[in-house]
C-alpha cells in the first residue's frame, strides 16, 4: 500500500457524537450486529441473540452453546453455533433451526439477497435455496469464508490455495480461482465483477471474475477480518491496519496501480469497518474499542466512542437500512447504539 | 503473559495410550475446565469440557520459510474458543498418531492472533514401552514425536521386562536426552507432570542438561500419588536404574548435539544462529541455548522450533556463576563437527 494521502486530523479535535450513543450491556463477546426488521440485534458468543434498543429481549438461539458466525438480511438474523446448528431468528424473536450438523462447528455462513443461505463445517459447504432445497459440495480444503454473488444463485468459497465459485443448483464443477496460500474471508463486489479474499499472510487477494486476472493488495500489518463495500459499490473498506484501508474499485481493473485511501489513522488497529448505506462514510471500529465515522471524500471524522481497553476490541459494527443508526459491540461484551441527530 | 491460555499438545504413536492419558486428565478431580481439540469424537467421555473436532489441516506459510507449516484448522478453532474464554482454563490438543508435532507448535509462534491469546505450554509424547523400539526403526513419525517432546510418558511398562525397559529408555535418550520422562502403566501420571510445564517459556529455561544426568534439588517422587508405578525420571533423578544399567545408543538419523563455550560475541552469534536455522531449519527440530554475551550482565536465553527462534535477555548472571554459553540442538542428520566449529567461531 503506498501512501500519498495526508493523514486525517488528530482524534482530539474531532466532533463528538458520544452523547448520541445509548449503551447496551451485552454481557458476552459480540459476534455480530444487525437490524432484522429494523430493530437492533446482537449475536453473542454465549449463544444468545439480544433484540431491542437496549438489548432487552434475550433469545436463547443456541442454548448451552456458543454462536461462532452470523449473517443478517432485512428480515432475520441467521446464526451458526459450536453446537452445529444454523438458526434463523426473525424480527419477532422466533427462532427456527434451519440445519443441524450434529456438533460440528459452523465455520462460515452467508445469506443471499433472495433468501437463500449457505453454511460450512470443515470442507463441507451446504447451500439452501429460497425454496429450501439444500445441496452440498466438498471444498478441496476447509471452507474459510462464504459469499453469494450479488445476482444469481452462485457462491464464492474461500479455502487453501484460492477460492471456488459454485453454482449450487448446477452440475458443473465449481470454477477455481487459484492463488497459493490460505484464504480466510471472501467478499464479492456489488457489481459482481470482483471476488476478494483476505489471507493468512496479511494481504488481500482479488480476482476479476471475467478473466481471473489476479490483484494483490498488500501492506497490512495484520490480518484483514472485516470488509465492507461502499453503497455505490466503488470502494472496499478493510480492517487490519492503523486506519481503515479503502480500495478504489470503480476502474476496469479495480484497484490495480492505485493507492488506497486511509481513513481514521490512529495508533490502534482497525478491527471492524461498516460503510454507510447511503453516503460515502465508513464507520471504523478499533482494537481499543474506539469508534469513529470517516467521510471518504474529505477525511472528516466524527467520534462515536472513545477508547475503552477494558471492553476490548470492536467485534461487531452495522448500520441500519436508513443509515441513521449504528450498532456496535465489543470483545468484552459492551455494546451501544448510535442514533444520528436528525 | 499470564493472561494467555496455556496449550498442551498431546502426541504419541498409534496405540501408545494418548486417549487413556487424555481421559485421565479430564476425569481427575482438579476443578479445572479444559477445551479439548481432538481428531475423533466419541472416544472421550466428558461432560464439563468443551470438545472440538479438528481436521489436522497443515499448510505452508508463504513467508519464504520452507519448513514453516502451521495447522490452519487450529488457528480457526482457537479463534473460536477465545470468544468463550471464560468457559475453560486450558486447551489440550490431541494429534493423530501419525502427526508431526512441528506444525502444531509453530502455529503458536507464527500466527499473530493465536500467539496473542494462547501460549504453547509443552509437547507431551506418549510412547509404548513394548513397541516404541520397533516404531523408532520403521516409523519416522514416532521418532519425530520423541525428538520434539518436552515430556515423555513411557507407558505400558508392565508389558516389558526391566531389561527391555532399560533398552527402550536408552533409545529414547539417544534421540532426546532433555525431555522429562515418566514411566507409567495405563498412562497414570499426576496432572502437574503433564500440564503447567511452561516448557516454551524463556524464563523457565534455567539450565540445559540432559535430564538423566542432572542431579540436584529438583528431584521429586510422584510416589505419594496413588499410582505406584509412576515415577518421574526428570532433572535431578539419581536412581540406580538410570546410571547403572543405562545403555548408550546412537540413533542413525535423529540425535542431539550439546555444545559449550565461554563468553560469546553477540555480533557473531546472532548472524550464525539465524543463518544456521534458516539453512538447517528443516532438520533442526528443537533448539535451546543459554548464552553469556560479552559485556552483558544478563543471560541471553533462546529456544527454537525449526526456523522459528525466540530469544531474550533473562536474569543476571549470579556472582560466582560461571559465565558459560551452552546450546543444544535436537534434529535429523546433524553435523556435530560443523555445529561445533560454527559455535566456536562465535567465541568472544
Interface residues (C-beta under 8 A of the other chain):
Chain A: X29 X31 X45 X46 X66 X68 X82 X103 X104 X105 X107 X122 X123 X141 X142 X144 X160 X180 X181 X182 X200 X201 X222 X223 X331
Chain B: X41 X50 X52 X53 X55 X57 X59 X61 X62 X63 X72 X73 X75 X76 X77 X80 X83 X84 X111 X112 X113
